[in-house]
Amino acid sequence: MQMQIQAMHVDTCIENEKYFMTIEVTTPPDTRPTCENCEACCCRLEVMLITDTGVPDNYIEIDKWGGRTMARLEDGWCSALDRNTMNCMIYEKRPLICREFEMGEYECISERAANLQPV
């Protein structure tokens, strides 16, 4: 897209002397998270189970204080994350905190900034 901007010449006092310049305008890429580019950064967070949503027992660990949390793999990822698709394998039974974590909101953007490698 090109825009033409009208500018008055400043060096002279000739009235109605006009100069035009063309400026290229580009639209930056859309970097908002979507299902296609999500990368599941939130699946690295510790998730406490505070309500019963039906999370299968094999995805639950008990922490040192006796609290129930989502099990995490050695590399820190949630054990319910399918690493091939980066989708939750227990989506319909995911914990409440996962249900309330909204894509594109402040917490999501913060996690993406902390975990995604620059391209």
PDB file as gemmi writes it, atoms N, CA and C in Angstrom:
CRYST1    1.000    1.000    1.000  90.00  90.00  90.00 P 1                      
ATOM      1  N   MET A   1       0.848  -1.168   0.000  1.00  0.00           N  
ATOM      2  CA  MET A   1       0.000   0.000   0.000  1.00  0.00           C  
ATOM      3  C   MET A   1       0.893   1.231   0.000  1.00  0.00           C  
ATOM      4  N   GLN A   2       0.524   2.217  -0.765  1.00  0.00           N  
ATOM      5  CA  GLN A   2       1.281   3.456  -0.794  1.00  0.00           C  
ATOM      6  C   GLN A   2       0.376   4.595  -0.363  1.00  0.00           C  
ATOM      7  N   MET A   3       0.973   5.533   0.348  1.00  0.00           N  
ATOM      8  CA  MET A   3       0.255   6.736   0.750  1.00  0.00           C  
ATOM      9  C   MET A   3       0.997   7.927   0.194  1.00  0.00           C  
ATOM     10  N   GLN A   4       0.269   8.928  -0.190  1.00  0.00           N  
ATOM     11  CA  GLN A   4       0.912  10.149  -0.620  1.00  0.00           C  
ATOM     12  C   GLN A   4       0.632  11.202   0.434  1.00  0.00           C  
ATOM     13  N   ILE A   5       1.701  11.821   0.895  1.00  0.00           N  
ATOM     14  CA  ILE A   5       1.573  12.828   1.942  1.00  0.00           C  
ATOM     15  C   ILE A   5       1.919  14.173   1.344  1.00  0.00           C  
ATOM     16  N   GLN A   6       1.093  15.162   1.614  1.00  0.00           N  
ATOM     17  CA  GLN A   6       1.334  16.505   1.120  1.00  0.00           C  
ATOM     18  C   GLN A   6       2.120  17.267   2.180  1.00  0.00           C  
ATOM     19  N   ALA A   7       3.189  17.905   1.757  1.00  0.00           N  
ATOM     20  CA  ALA A   7       4.006  18.674   2.691  1.00  0.00           C  
ATOM     21  C   ALA A   7       4.331  20.022   2.068  1.00  0.00           C  
ATOM     22  N   MET A   8       4.282  21.051   2.840  1.00  0.00           N  
ATOM     23  CA  MET A   8       4.653  22.384   2.361  1.00  0.00           C  
ATOM     24  C   MET A   8       6.158  22.518   2.495  1.00  0.00           C  
ATOM     25  N   HIS A   9       6.769  23.111   1.513  1.00  0.00           N  
ATOM     26  CA  HIS A   9       8.211  23.343   1.530  1.00  0.00           C  
ATOM     27  C   HIS A   9       8.516  24.401   2.580  1.00  0.00           C  
ATOM     28  N   VAL A  10       9.464  24.131   3.472  1.00  0.00           N  
ATOM     29  CA  VAL A  10       9.737  25.019   4.591  1.00  0.00           C  
ATOM     30  C   VAL A  10      10.805  26.058   4.254  1.00  0.00           C  
ATOM     31  N   ASP A  11      11.733  25.727   3.350  1.00  0.00           N  
ATOM     32  CA  ASP A  11      12.860  26.608   3.072  1.00  0.00           C  
ATOM     33  C   ASP A  11      12.482  27.869   2.309  1.00  0.00           C  
ATOM     34  N   THR A  12      11.348  27.869   1.679  1.00  0.00           N  
ATOM     35  CA  THR A  12      10.978  29.051   0.904  1.00  0.00           C  
ATOM     36  C   THR A  12       9.675  29.611   1.414  1.00  0.00           C  
ATOM     37  N   CYS A  13       9.423  30.803   1.093  1.00  0.00           N  
ATOM     38  CA  CYS A  13       8.178  31.445   1.513  1.00  0.00           C  
ATOM     39  C   CYS A  13       7.219  31.554   0.347  1.00  0.00           C  
ATOM     40  N   ILE A  14       7.473  30.797  -0.700  1.00  0.00           N  
ATOM     41  CA  ILE A  14       6.590  30.859  -1.857  1.00  0.00           C  
ATOM     42  C   ILE A  14       5.288  30.178  -1.483  1.00  0.00           C  
ATOM     43  N   GLU A  15       4.223  30.931  -1.553  1.00  0.00           N  
ATOM     44  CA  GLU A  15       2.931  30.396  -1.173  1.00  0.00           C  
ATOM     45  C   GLU A  15       2.441  29.388  -2.197  1.00  0.00           C  
ATOM     46  N   ASN A  16       1.776  28.368  -1.707  1.00  0.00           N  
ATOM     47  CA  ASN A  16       1.192  27.320  -2.530  1.00  0.00           C  
ATOM     48  C   ASN A  16       2.223  26.411  -3.204  1.00  0.00           C  
ATOM     49  N   GLU A  17       3.489  26.499  -2.819  1.00  0.00           N  
ATOM     50  CA  GLU A  17       4.474  25.564  -3.358  1.00  0.00           C  
ATOM     51  C   GLU A  17       4.321  24.265  -2.571  1.00  0.00           C  
ATOM     52  N   LYS A  18       3.999  23.197  -3.250  1.00  0.00           N  
ATOM     53  CA  LYS A  18       3.722  21.933  -2.590  1.00  0.00           C  
ATOM     54  C   LYS A  18       4.658  20.857  -3.104  1.00  0.00           C  
ATOM     55  N   TYR A  19       5.059  19.981  -2.201  1.00  0.00           N  
ATOM     56  CA  TYR A  19       5.892  18.848  -2.552  1.00  0.00           C  
ATOM     57  C   TYR A  19       5.176  17.592  -2.083  1.00  0.00           C  
ATOM     58  N   PHE A  20       5.337  16.534  -2.819  1.00  0.00           N  
ATOM     59  CA  PHE A  20       4.722  15.275  -2.445  1.00  0.00           C  
ATOM     60  C   PHE A  20       5.799  14.221  -2.272  1.00  0.00           C  
ATOM     61  N   MET A  21       5.619  13.380  -1.307  1.00  0.00           N  
ATOM     62  CA  MET A  21       6.510  12.239  -1.146  1.00  0.00           C  
ATOM     63  C   MET A  21       5.649  10.998  -0.965  1.00  0.00           C  
ATOM     64  N   THR A  22       6.202   9.871  -1.377  1.00  0.00           N  
ATOM     65  CA  THR A  22       5.496   8.607  -1.252  1.00  0.00           C  
ATOM     66  C   THR A  22       6.155   7.798  -0.144  1.00  0.00           C  
ATOM     67  N   ILE A  23       5.351   7.301   0.770  1.00  0.00           N  
ATOM     68  CA  ILE A  23       5.835   6.503   1.892  1.00  0.00           C  
ATOM     69  C   ILE A  23       5.200   5.128   1.795  1.00  0.00           C  
ATOM     70  N   GLU A  24       6.033   4.092   1.824  1.00  0.00           N  
ATOM     71  CA  GLU A  24       5.523   2.725   1.836  1.00  0.00           C  
ATOM     72  C   GLU A  24       4.968   2.417   3.225  1.00  0.00           C  
ATOM     73  N   VAL A  25       3.782   1.902   3.285  1.00  0.00           N  
ATOM     74  CA  VAL A  25       3.160   1.520   4.546  1.00  0.00           C  
ATOM     75  C   VAL A  25       2.956   0.009   4.521  1.00  0.00           C  
ATOM     76  N   THR A  26       3.486  -0.662   5.532  1.00  0.00           N  
ATOM     77  CA  THR A  26       3.290  -2.102   5.609  1.00  0.00           C  
ATOM     78  C   THR A  26       2.546  -2.432   6.894  1.00  0.00           C  
ATOM     79  N   THR A  27       1.788  -3.483   6.826  1.00  0.00           N  
ATOM     80  CA  THR A  27       1.062  -3.952   8.001  1.00  0.00           C  
ATOM     81  C   THR A  27       1.909  -5.013   8.686  1.00  0.00           C  
ATOM     82  N   PRO A  28       2.204  -4.825   9.981  1.00  0.00           N  
ATOM     83  CA  PRO A  28       3.016  -5.838  10.676  1.00  0.00           C  
ATOM     84  C   PRO A  28       2.261  -7.152  10.765  1.00  0.00           C  
ATOM     85  N   PRO A  29       2.985  -8.267  10.859  1.00  0.00           N  
ATOM     86  CA  PRO A  29       2.299  -9.559  10.962  1.00  0.00           C  
ATOM     87  C   PRO A  29       1.468  -9.635  12.232  1.00  0.00           C  
ATOM     88  N   ASP A  30       0.381 -10.362  12.153  1.00  0.00           N  
ATOM     89  CA  ASP A  30      -0.493 -10.555  13.304  1.00  0.00           C  
ATOM     90  C   ASP A  30       0.163 -11.572  14.232  1.00  0.00           C  
ATOM     91  N   THR A  31       0.549 -11.133  15.426  1.00  0.00           N  
ATOM     92  CA  THR A  31       1.247 -12.013  16.358  1.00  0.00           C  
ATOM     93  C   THR A  31       0.353 -12.488  17.501  1.00  0.00           C  
ATOM     94  N   ARG A  32      -0.941 -12.207  17.386  1.00  0.00           N  
ATOM     95  CA  ARG A  32      -1.846 -12.688  18.424  1.00  0.00           C  
ATOM     96  C   ARG A  32      -1.908 -14.211  18.402  1.00  0.00           C  
ATOM     97  N   PRO A  33      -1.986 -14.827  19.577  1.00  0.00           N  
ATOM     98  CA  PRO A  33      -2.065 -16.288  19.600  1.00  0.00           C  
ATOM     99  C   PRO A  33      -3.388 -16.801  19.046  1.00  0.00           C  
ATOM    100  N   THR A  34      -3.305 -17.877  18.301  1.00  0.00           N  
ATOM    101  CA  THR A  34      -4.480 -18.567  17.772  1.00  0.00           C  
ATOM    102  C   THR A  34      -4.283 -20.059  18.043  1.00  0.00           C  
ATOM    103  N   CYS A  35      -5.261 -20.853  17.743  1.00  0.00           N  
ATOM    104  CA  CYS A  35      -5.109 -22.302  17.921  1.00  0.00           C  
ATOM    105  C   CYS A  35      -3.970 -22.841  17.062  1.00  0.00           C  
ATOM    106  N   GLU A  36      -3.722 -22.210  15.920  1.00  0.00           N  
ATOM    107  CA  GLU A  36      -2.684 -22.688  15.010  1.00  0.00           C  
ATOM    108  C   GLU A  36      -1.275 -22.332  15.481  1.00  0.00           C  
ATOM    109  N   ASN A  37      -1.110 -21.226  16.209  1.00  0.00           N  
ATOM    110  CA  ASN A  37       0.243 -20.807  16.617  1.00  0.00           C  
ATOM    111  C   ASN A  37       0.429 -20.749  18.124  1.00  0.00           C  
ATOM    112  N   CYS A  38      -0.451 -21.383  18.861  1.00  0.00           N  
ATOM    113  CA  CYS A  38      -0.479 -21.273  20.319  1.00  0.00           C  
ATOM    114  C   CYS A  38       0.830 -21.699  20.987  1.00  0.00           C  
ATOM    115  N   GLU A  39       1.356 -22.851  20.633  1.00  0.00           N  
ATOM    116  CA  GLU A  39       2.586 -23.401  21.206  1.00  0.00           C  
ATOM    117  C   GLU A  39       2.445 -23.830  22.671  1.00  0.00           C  
ATOM    118  N   ALA A  40       1.254 -23.758  23.236  1.00  0.00           N  
ATOM    119  CA  ALA A  40       0.939 -24.301  24.563  1.00  0.00           C  
ATOM    120  C   ALA A  40       1.887 -23.833  25.668  1.00  0.00           C  
ATOM    121  N   CYS A  41       2.302 -22.589  25.638  1.00  0.00           N  
ATOM    122  CA  CYS A  41       3.219 -22.069  26.669  1.00  0.00           C  
ATOM    123  C   CYS A  41       2.632 -22.203  28.071  1.00  0.00           C  
ATOM    124  N   CYS A  42       1.321 -22.108  28.203  1.00  0.00           N  
ATOM    125  CA  CYS A  42       0.693 -22.227  29.517  1.00  0.00           C  
ATOM    126  C   CYS A  42       0.847 -23.637  30.085  1.00  0.00           C  
ATOM    127  N   CYS A  43       1.139 -24.601  29.253  1.00  0.00           N  
ATOM    128  CA  CYS A  43       1.282 -25.985  29.714  1.00  0.00           C  
ATOM    129  C   CYS A  43       2.611 -26.230  30.420  1.00  0.00           C  
ATOM    130  N   ARG A  44       3.365 -25.178  30.650  1.00  0.00           N  
ATOM    131  CA  ARG A  44       4.594 -25.267  31.440  1.00  0.00           C  
ATOM    132  C   ARG A  44       4.363 -24.771  32.871  1.00  0.00           C  
ATOM    133  N   LEU A  45       3.190 -24.205  33.111  1.00  0.00           N  
ATOM    134  CA  LEU A  45       2.876 -23.667  34.434  1.00  0.00           C  
ATOM    135  C   LEU A  45       2.438 -24.778  35.380  1.00  0.00           C  
ATOM    136  N   GLU A  46       2.687 -24.580  36.674  1.00  0.00           N  
ATOM    137  CA  GLU A  46       2.183 -25.532  37.659  1.00  0.00           C  
ATOM    138  C   GLU A  46       0.680 -25.326  37.795  1.00  0.00           C  
ATOM    139  N   VAL A  47      -0.060 -26.414  37.779  1.00  0.00           N  
ATOM    140  CA  VAL A  47      -1.517 -26.341  37.841  1.00  0.00           C  
ATOM    141  C   VAL A  47      -2.001 -27.078  39.075  1.00  0.00           C  
ATOM    142  N   MET A  48      -2.581 -26.331  40.002  1.00  0.00           N  
ATOM    143  CA  MET A  48      -3.174 -26.930  41.197  1.00  0.00           C  
ATOM    144  C   MET A  48      -4.616 -27.313  40.885  1.00  0.00           C  
ATOM    145  N   LEU A  49      -5.021 -28.472  41.360  1.00  0.00           N  
ATOM    146  CA  LEU A  49      -6.387 -28.951  41.159  1.00  0.00           C  
ATOM    147  C   LEU A  49      -7.218 -28.538  42.359  1.00  0.00           C  
ATOM    148  N   ILE A  50      -8.047 -27.519  42.172  1.00  0.00           N  
ATOM    149  CA  ILE A  50      -8.841 -26.991  43.283  1.00  0.00           C  
ATOM    150  C   ILE A  50     -10.303 -27.400  43.192  1.00  0.00           C  
ATOM    151  N   THR A  51     -10.698 -27.940  42.051  1.00  0.00           N  
ATOM    152  CA  THR A  51     -12.061 -28.465  41.885  1.00  0.00           C  
ATOM    153  C   THR A  51     -11.954 -29.810  41.170  1.00  0.00           C  
ATOM    154  N   ASP A  52     -12.984 -30.596  41.251  1.00  0.00           N  
ATOM    155  CA  ASP A  52     -12.993 -31.883  40.570  1.00  0.00           C  
ATOM    156  C   ASP A  52     -13.639 -31.714  39.207  1.00  0.00           C  
ATOM    157  N   THR A  53     -12.810 -31.782  38.164  1.00  0.00           N  
ATOM    158  CA  THR A  53     -13.339 -31.699  36.802  1.00  0.00           C  
ATOM    159  C   THR A  53     -13.235 -33.035  36.091  1.00  0.00           C  
ATOM    160  N   GLY A  54     -12.779 -34.053  36.818  1.00  0.00           N  
ATOM    161  CA  GLY A  54     -12.673 -35.378  36.226  1.00  0.00           C  
ATOM    162  C   GLY A  54     -11.314 -35.693  35.633  1.00  0.00           C  
ATOM    163  N   VAL A  55     -10.279 -34.965  36.054  1.00  0.00           N  
ATOM    164  CA  VAL A  55      -8.929 -35.251  35.560  1.00  0.00           C  
ATOM    165  C   VAL A  55      -8.584 -36.694  35.936  1.00  0.00           C  
ATOM    166  N   PRO A  56      -8.195 -37.520  34.962  1.00  0.00           N  
ATOM    167  CA  PRO A  56      -7.832 -38.912  35.276  1.00  0.00           C  
ATOM    168  C   PRO A  56      -6.659 -38.974  36.256  1.00  0.00           C  
ATOM    169  N   ASP A  57      -6.690 -39.954  37.138  1.00  0.00           N  
ATOM    170  CA  ASP A  57      -5.682 -40.087  38.192  1.00  0.00           C  
ATOM    171  C   ASP A  57      -4.250 -40.162  37.672  1.00  0.00           C  
ATOM    172  N   ASN A  58      -4.044 -40.737  36.493  1.00  0.00           N  
ATOM    173  CA  ASN A  58      -2.679 -40.867  35.978  1.00  0.00           C  
ATOM    174  C   ASN A  58      -2.068 -39.518  35.572  1.00  0.00           C  
ATOM    175  N   TYR A  59      -2.842 -38.444  35.590  1.00  0.00           N  
ATOM    176  CA  TYR A  59      -2.334 -37.098  35.301  1.00  0.00           C  
ATOM    177  C   TYR A  59      -2.203 -36.256  36.577  1.00  0.00           C  
ATOM    178  N   ILE A  60      -2.417 -36.871  37.738  1.00  0.00           N  
ATOM    179  CA  ILE A  60      -2.401 -36.137  39.007  1.00  0.00           C  
ATOM    180  C   ILE A  60      -1.216 -36.561  39.861  1.00  0.00           C  
ATOM    181  N   GLU A  61      -0.577 -35.568  40.471  1.00  0.00           N  
ATOM    182  CA  GLU A  61       0.487 -35.809  41.456  1.00  0.00           C  
ATOM    183  C   GLU A  61       0.082 -35.119  42.753  1.00  0.00           C  
ATOM    184  N   ILE A  62       0.642 -35.587  43.857  1.00  0.00           N  
ATOM    185  CA  ILE A  62       0.425 -34.944  45.155  1.00  0.00           C  
ATOM    186  C   ILE A  62       1.716 -34.213  45.503  1.00  0.00           C  
ATOM    187  N   ASP A  63       1.614 -32.914  45.770  1.00  0.00           N  
ATOM    188  CA  ASP A  63       2.834 -32.160  46.085  1.00  0.00           C  
ATOM    189  C   ASP A  63       3.244 -32.377  47.542  1.00  0.00           C  
ATOM    190  N   LYS A  64       4.359 -31.799  47.954  1.00  0.00           N  
ATOM    191  CA  LYS A  64       4.897 -32.042  49.303  1.00  0.00           C  
ATOM    192  C   LYS A  64       4.007 -31.501  50.415  1.00  0.00           C  
ATOM    193  N   TRP A  65       3.020 -30.684  50.090  1.00  0.00           N  
ATOM    194  CA  TRP A  65       2.095 -30.161  51.098  1.00  0.00           C  
ATOM    195  C   TRP A  65       0.772 -30.911  51.073  1.00  0.00           C  
ATOM    196  N   GLY A  66       0.680 -31.934  50.214  1.00  0.00           N  
ATOM    197  CA  GLY A  66      -0.539 -32.730  50.131  1.00  0.00           C  
ATOM    198  C   GLY A  66      -1.541 -32.221  49.115  1.00  0.00           C  
ATOM    199  N   GLY A  67      -1.178 -31.182  48.378  1.00  0.00           N  
ATOM    200  CA  GLY A  67      -2.076 -30.635  47.351  1.00  0.00           C  
ATOM    201  C   GLY A  67      -2.026 -31.448  46.070  1.00  0.00           C  
ATOM    202  N   ARG A  68      -3.131 -31.478  45.369  1.00  0.00           N  
ATOM    203  CA  ARG A  68      -3.191 -32.180  44.094  1.00  0.00           C  
ATOM    204  C   ARG A  68      -2.811 -31.226  42.970  1.00  0.00           C  
ATOM    205  N   THR A  69      -1.887 -31.669  42.118  1.00  0.00           N  
ATOM    206  CA  THR A  69      -1.442 -30.864  40.976  1.00  0.00           C  
ATOM    207  C   THR A  69      -1.431 -31.729  39.725  1.00  0.00           C  
ATOM    208  N   MET A  70      -1.423 -31.086  38.594  1.00  0.00           N  
ATOM    209  CA  MET A  70      -1.262 -31.814  37.338  1.00  0.00           C  
ATOM    210  C   MET A  70       0.167 -32.330  37.284  1.00  0.00           C  
ATOM    211  N   ALA A  71       0.318 -33.582  36.891  1.00  0.00           N  
ATOM    212  CA  ALA A  71       1.651 -34.174  36.745  1.00  0.00           C  
ATOM    213  C   ALA A  71       2.390 -33.460  35.616  1.00  0.00           C  
ATOM    214  N   ARG A  72       3.698 -33.306  35.844  1.00  0.00           N  
ATOM    215  CA  ARG A  72       4.538 -32.670  34.832  1.00  0.00           C  
ATOM    216  C   ARG A  72       5.655 -33.627  34.451  1.00  0.00           C  
ATOM    217  N   LEU A  73       6.069 -33.538  33.211  1.00  0.00           N  
ATOM    218  CA  LEU A  73       7.149 -34.382  32.709  1.00  0.00           C  
ATOM    219  C   LEU A  73       8.489 -33.817  33.162  1.00  0.00           C  
ATOM    220  N   GLU A  74       9.545 -34.571  32.949  1.00  0.00           N  
ATOM    221  CA  GLU A  74      10.896 -34.164  33.362  1.00  0.00           C  
ATOM    222  C   GLU A  74      11.283 -32.790  32.818  1.00  0.00           C  
ATOM    223  N   ASP A  75      10.823 -32.479  31.606  1.00  0.00           N  
ATOM    224  CA  ASP A  75      11.193 -31.202  30.984  1.00  0.00           C  
ATOM    225  C   ASP A  75      10.261 -30.057  31.378  1.00  0.00           C  
ATOM    226  N   GLY A  76       9.314 -30.317  32.287  1.00  0.00           N  
ATOM    227  CA  GLY A  76       8.450 -29.264  32.803  1.00  0.00           C  
ATOM    228  C   GLY A  76       7.098 -29.140  32.129  1.00  0.00           C  
ATOM    229  N   TRP A  77       6.861 -29.846  31.034  1.00  0.00           N  
ATOM    230  CA  TRP A  77       5.579 -29.766  30.346  1.00  0.00           C  
ATOM    231  C   TRP A  77       4.522 -30.583  31.079  1.00  0.00           C  
ATOM    232  N   CYS A  78       3.284 -30.161  30.966  1.00  0.00           N  
ATOM    233  CA  CYS A  78       2.148 -30.893  31.534  1.00  0.00           C  
ATOM    234  C   CYS A  78       2.075 -32.278  30.887  1.00  0.00           C  
ATOM    235  N   SER A  79       1.816 -33.290  31.701  1.00  0.00           N  
ATOM    236  CA  SER A  79       1.765 -34.662  31.184  1.00  0.00           C  
ATOM    237  C   SER A  79       0.539 -34.909  30.310  1.00  0.00           C  
ATOM    238  N   ALA A  80      -0.450 -34.028  30.348  1.00  0.00           N  
ATOM    239  CA  ALA A  80      -1.649 -34.196  29.515  1.00  0.00           C  
ATOM    240  C   ALA A  80      -1.505 -33.538  28.147  1.00  0.00           C  
ATOM    241  N   LEU A  81      -0.359 -32.958  27.876  1.00  0.00           N  
ATOM    242  CA  LEU A  81      -0.138 -32.293  26.593  1.00  0.00           C  
ATOM    243  C   LEU A  81       0.364 -33.301  25.564  1.00  0.00           C  
ATOM    244  N   ASP A  82      -0.336 -33.410  24.462  1.00  0.00           N  
ATOM    245  CA  ASP A  82       0.120 -34.241  23.346  1.00  0.00           C  
ATOM    246  C   ASP A  82       1.208 -33.451  22.631  1.00  0.00           C  
ATOM    247  N   ARG A  83       2.432 -33.919  22.709  1.00  0.00           N  
ATOM    248  CA  ARG A  83       3.571 -33.172  22.173  1.00  0.00           C  
ATOM    249  C   ARG A  83       3.610 -33.128  20.650  1.00  0.00           C  
ATOM    250  N   ASN A  84       2.874 -34.004  19.987  1.00  0.00           N  
ATOM    251  CA  ASN A  84       2.829 -33.973  18.524  1.00  0.00           C  
ATOM    252  C   ASN A  84       1.888 -32.887  18.016  1.00  0.00           C  
ATOM    253  N   THR A  85       0.752 -32.735  18.683  1.00  0.00           N  
ATOM    254  CA  THR A  85      -0.248 -31.761  18.240  1.00  0.00           C  
ATOM    255  C   THR A  85      -0.233 -30.493  19.088  1.00  0.00           C  
ATOM    256  N   MET A  86       0.414 -30.557  20.249  1.00  0.00           N  
ATOM    257  CA  MET A  86       0.411 -29.472  21.227  1.00  0.00           C  
ATOM    258  C   MET A  86      -1.010 -29.154  21.705  1.00  0.00           C  
ATOM    259  N   ASN A  87      -1.852 -30.177  21.753  1.00  0.00           N  
ATOM    260  CA  ASN A  87      -3.214 -30.059  22.261  1.00  0.00           C  
ATOM    261  C   ASN A  87      -3.344 -30.870  23.543  1.00  0.00           C  
ATOM    262  N   CYS A  88      -4.307 -30.478  24.364  1.00  0.00           N  
ATOM    263  CA  CYS A  88      -4.571 -31.178  25.615  1.00  0.00           C  
ATOM    264  C   CYS A  88      -5.289 -32.497  25.332  1.00  0.00           C  
ATOM    265  N   MET A  89      -4.761 -33.573  25.884  1.00  0.00           N  
ATOM    266  CA  MET A  89      -5.369 -34.895  25.680  1.00  0.00           C  
ATOM    267  C   MET A  89      -6.598 -35.104  26.560  1.00  0.00           C  
ATOM    268  N   ILE A  90      -6.789 -34.249  27.562  1.00  0.00           N  
ATOM    269  CA  ILE A  90      -7.956 -34.385  28.451  1.00  0.00           C  
ATOM    270  C   ILE A  90      -8.778 -33.088  28.425  1.00  0.00           C  
ATOM    271  N   TYR A  91      -8.855 -32.461  27.273  1.00  0.00           N  
ATOM    272  CA  TYR A  91      -9.471 -31.134  27.136  1.00  0.00           C  
ATOM    273  C   TYR A  91     -10.840 -31.034  27.815  1.00  0.00           C  
ATOM    274  N   GLU A  92     -11.689 -32.014  27.610  1.00  0.00           N  
ATOM    275  CA  GLU A  92     -13.038 -31.972  28.200  1.00  0.00           C  
ATOM    276  C   GLU A  92     -13.011 -32.118  29.716  1.00  0.00           C  
ATOM    277  N   LYS A  93     -11.930 -32.649  30.270  1.00  0.00           N  
ATOM    278  CA  LYS A  93     -11.814 -32.857  31.712  1.00  0.00           C  
ATOM    279  C   LYS A  93     -10.674 -32.040  32.313  1.00  0.00           C  
ATOM    280  N   ARG A  94     -10.207 -31.044  31.591  1.00  0.00           N  
ATOM    281  CA  ARG A  94      -9.066 -30.242  32.054  1.00  0.00           C  
ATOM    282  C   ARG A  94      -9.416 -29.489  33.330  1.00  0.00           C  
ATOM    283  N   PRO A  95      -8.411 -29.145  34.131  1.00  0.00           N  
ATOM    284  CA  PRO A  95      -8.642 -28.432  35.393  1.00  0.00           C  
ATOM    285  C   PRO A  95      -9.291 -27.055  35.180  1.00  0.00           C  
ATOM    286  N   LEU A  96      -9.922 -26.571  36.234  1.00  0.00           N  
ATOM    287  CA  LEU A  96     -10.598 -25.273  36.193  1.00  0.00           C  
ATOM    288  C   LEU A  96      -9.643 -24.158  35.777  1.00  0.00           C  
ATOM    289  N   ILE A  97      -8.433 -24.144  36.333  1.00  0.00           N  
ATOM    290  CA  ILE A  97      -7.493 -23.067  36.014  1.00  0.00           C  
ATOM    291  C   ILE A  97      -7.164 -23.060  34.519  1.00  0.00           C  
ATOM    292  N   CYS A  98      -7.106 -24.231  33.915  1.00  0.00           N  
ATOM    293  CA  CYS A  98      -6.852 -24.326  32.471  1.00  0.00           C  
ATOM    294  C   CYS A  98      -8.045 -23.795  31.676  1.00  0.00           C  
ATOM    295  N   ARG A  99      -9.228 -24.019  32.200  1.00  0.00           N  
ATOM    296  CA  ARG A  99     -10.442 -23.524  31.532  1.00  0.00           C  
ATOM    297  C   ARG A  99     -10.512 -21.997  31.586  1.00  0.00           C  
ATOM    298  N   GLU A 100     -10.002 -21.430  32.671  1.00  0.00           N  
ATOM    299  CA  GLU A 100     -10.086 -19.978  32.858  1.00  0.00           C  
ATOM    300  C   GLU A 100      -8.921 -19.222  32.226  1.00  0.00           C  
ATOM    301  N   PHE A 101      -7.863 -19.927  31.855  1.00  0.00           N  
ATOM    302  CA  PHE A 101      -6.697 -19.301  31.233  1.00  0.00           C  
ATOM    303  C   PHE A 101      -7.063 -18.997  29.781  1.00  0.00           C  
ATOM    304  N   GLU A 102      -7.213 -17.707  29.458  1.00  0.00           N  
ATOM    305  CA  GLU A 102      -7.724 -17.344  28.140  1.00  0.00           C  
ATOM    306  C   GLU A 102      -6.615 -16.988  27.161  1.00  0.00           C  
ATOM    307  N   MET A 103      -6.718 -17.584  25.985  1.00  0.00           N  
ATOM    308  CA  MET A 103      -5.763 -17.309  24.930  1.00  0.00           C  
ATOM    309  C   MET A 103      -5.809 -15.822  24.566  1.00  0.00           C  
ATOM    310  N   GLY A 104      -4.637 -15.218  24.521  1.00  0.00           N  
ATOM    311  CA  GLY A 104      -4.539 -13.818  24.124  1.00  0.00           C  
ATOM    312  C   GLY A 104      -4.652 -12.819  25.257  1.00  0.00           C  
ATOM    313  N   GLU A 105      -5.005 -13.274  26.449  1.00  0.00           N  
ATOM    314  CA  GLU A 105      -5.089 -12.366  27.594  1.00  0.00           C  
ATOM    315  C   GLU A 105      -3.691 -12.110  28.157  1.00  0.00           C  
ATOM    316  N   TYR A 106      -3.594 -11.241  29.157  1.00  0.00           N  
ATOM    317  CA  TYR A 106      -2.301 -10.815  29.705  1.00  0.00           C  
ATOM    318  C   TYR A 106      -1.409 -11.989  30.115  1.00  0.00           C  
ATOM    319  N   GLU A 107      -1.966 -12.941  30.859  1.00  0.00           N  
ATOM    320  CA  GLU A 107      -1.157 -14.068  31.338  1.00  0.00           C  
ATOM    321  C   GLU A 107      -0.626 -14.902  30.166  1.00  0.00           C  
ATOM    322  N   CYS A 108      -1.444 -15.100  29.169  1.00  0.00           N  
ATOM    323  CA  CYS A 108      -1.056 -15.846  27.977  1.00  0.00           C  
ATOM    324  C   CYS A 108       0.090 -15.131  27.261  1.00  0.00           C  
ATOM    325  N   ILE A 109      -0.054 -13.848  27.041  1.00  0.00           N  
ATOM    326  CA  ILE A 109       0.977 -13.060  26.354  1.00  0.00           C  
ATOM    327  C   ILE A 109       2.272 -13.087  27.161  1.00  0.00           C  
ATOM    328  N   SER A 110       2.178 -12.992  28.487  1.00  0.00           N  
ATOM    329  CA  SER A 110       3.368 -13.023  29.343  1.00  0.00           C  
ATOM    330  C   SER A 110       4.098 -14.356  29.231  1.00  0.00           C  
ATOM    331  N   GLU A 111       3.357 -15.459  29.255  1.00  0.00           N  
ATOM    332  CA  GLU A 111       3.973 -16.779  29.131  1.00  0.00           C  
ATOM    333  C   GLU A 111       4.604 -16.972  27.763  1.00  0.00           C  
ATOM    334  N   ARG A 112       3.937 -16.490  26.736  1.00  0.00           N  
ATOM    335  CA  ARG A 112       4.508 -16.594  25.383  1.00  0.00           C  
ATOM    336  C   ARG A 112       5.817 -15.810  25.301  1.00  0.00           C  
ATOM    337  N   ALA A 113       5.842 -14.619  25.867  1.00  0.00           N  
ATOM    338  CA  ALA A 113       7.050 -13.795  25.825  1.00  0.00           C  
ATOM    339  C   ALA A 113       8.190 -14.470  26.581  1.00  0.00           C  
ATOM    340  N   ALA A 114       7.871 -15.137  27.681  1.00  0.00           N  
ATOM    341  CA  ALA A 114       8.895 -15.779  28.490  1.00  0.00           C  
ATOM    342  C   ALA A 114       9.400 -17.097  27.877  1.00  0.00           C  
ATOM    343  N   ASN A 115       8.563 -17.769  27.091  1.00  0.00           N  
ATOM    344  CA  ASN A 115       8.913 -19.119  26.639  1.00  0.00           C  
ATOM    345  C   ASN A 115       9.187 -19.295  25.151  1.00  0.00           C  
ATOM    346  N   LEU A 116       8.693 -18.416  24.326  1.00  0.00           N  
ATOM    347  CA  LEU A 116       8.910 -18.601  22.883  1.00  0.00           C  
ATOM    348  C   LEU A 116      10.255 -18.034  22.472  1.00  0.00           C  
ATOM    349  N   GLN A 117      10.929 -18.742  21.593  1.00  0.00           N  
ATOM    350  CA  GLN A 117      12.201 -18.286  21.059  1.00  0.00           C  
ATOM    351  C   GLN A 117      11.937 -17.306  19.924  1.00  0.00           C  
ATOM    352  N   PRO A 118      12.704 -16.217  19.841  1.00  0.00           N  
ATOM    353  CA  PRO A 118      12.530 -15.292  18.730  1.00  0.00           C  
ATOM    354  C   PRO A 118      12.787 -15.996  17.401  1.00  0.00           C  
ATOM    355  N   VAL A 119      12.022 -15.620  16.414  1.00  0.00           N  
ATOM    356  CA  VAL A 119      12.161 -16.234  15.084  1.00  0.00           C  
ATOM    357  C   VAL A 119      13.197 -15.492  14.281  1.00  0.00           C  
TER     358      VAL A 119                                                      
END                                                                             
